[in-house]
Amino acid sequence: MKEETNWEDISFIVSSSYRERILKSLDKPKTPSSLSRELKINKAHISRALSELENKKMIECLTPKAKKGRIYSITEYGKKVLNGYSKL
């Protein structure tokens, strides 16, 4: 059975260059600080985009109990959405 592309979530990525860049950058687990340095995006913008992506189940926090130094990783669903996005 062929899975359908979730165009709403692909549109969600397309509508924000920050979300797109963060999702592409999470090929390996990273902290918000390392994402901020790597992508040259203000940490406040990184935090907001991470929260939005986490709410959509595209990324997950691997250390949810940590107050500082949280580590984020892309989920299988996030990879699927990113793959659909790359086909545009």
VENURKA-V242161 format. One record per residue. N is the residue number from 0. RES is the residue in three letters. D_CENTER is the distance of its C-alpha to the mean C-alpha in Angstrom with 2 decimals. Layout:
# VENURKA-V242161
N/RES/D_CENTER
N/RES/D_CENTER
This chain:
# VENURKA-V242161
0/MET/27.01
1/LYS/24.45
2/GLU/21.14
3/GLU/20.43
4/THR/17.55
5/ASN/15.68
6/TRP/16.25
7/GLU/15.22
8/ASP/11.54
9/ILE/11.89
10/SER/13.64
11/PHE/10.98
12/ILE/8.78
13/VAL/12.17
14/SER/13.19
15/SER/11.02
16/SER/11.05
17/TYR/8.97
18/ARG/5.87
19/GLU/7.09
20/ARG/7.94
21/ILE/5.10
22/LEU/3.47
23/LYS/7.25
24/SER/8.01
25/LEU/6.75
26/ASP/9.81
27/LYS/11.35
28/PRO/10.77
29/LYS/10.75
30/THR/11.82
31/PRO/10.98
32/SER/14.31
33/SER/13.75
34/LEU/10.63
35/SER/13.00
36/ARG/15.80
37/GLU/14.27
38/LEU/12.81
39/LYS/15.67
40/ILE/13.87
41/ASN/15.51
42/LYS/14.21
43/ALA/14.72
44/HIS/12.35
45/ILE/9.64
46/SER/10.58
47/ARG/10.68
48/ALA/7.29
49/LEU/5.97
50/SER/8.77
51/GLU/8.20
52/LEU/4.97
53/GLU/7.16
54/ASN/10.07
55/LYS/9.17
56/LYS/8.87
57/MET/5.82
58/ILE/5.14
59/GLU/8.43
60/CYS/10.47
61/LEU/13.13
62/THR/15.51
63/PRO/15.61
64/LYS/19.21
65/ALA/18.79
66/LYS/19.51
67/LYS/18.50
68/GLY/16.56
69/ARG/13.90
70/ILE/11.94
71/TYR/8.38
72/SER/7.70
73/ILE/6.08
74/THR/8.60
75/GLU/11.29
76/TYR/10.47
77/GLY/6.99
78/LYS/9.29
79/LYS/11.83
80/VAL/10.15
81/LEU/9.22
82/ASN/12.82
83/GLY/14.21
84/TYR/12.78
85/SER/14.38
86/LYS/17.60
87/LEU/18.06
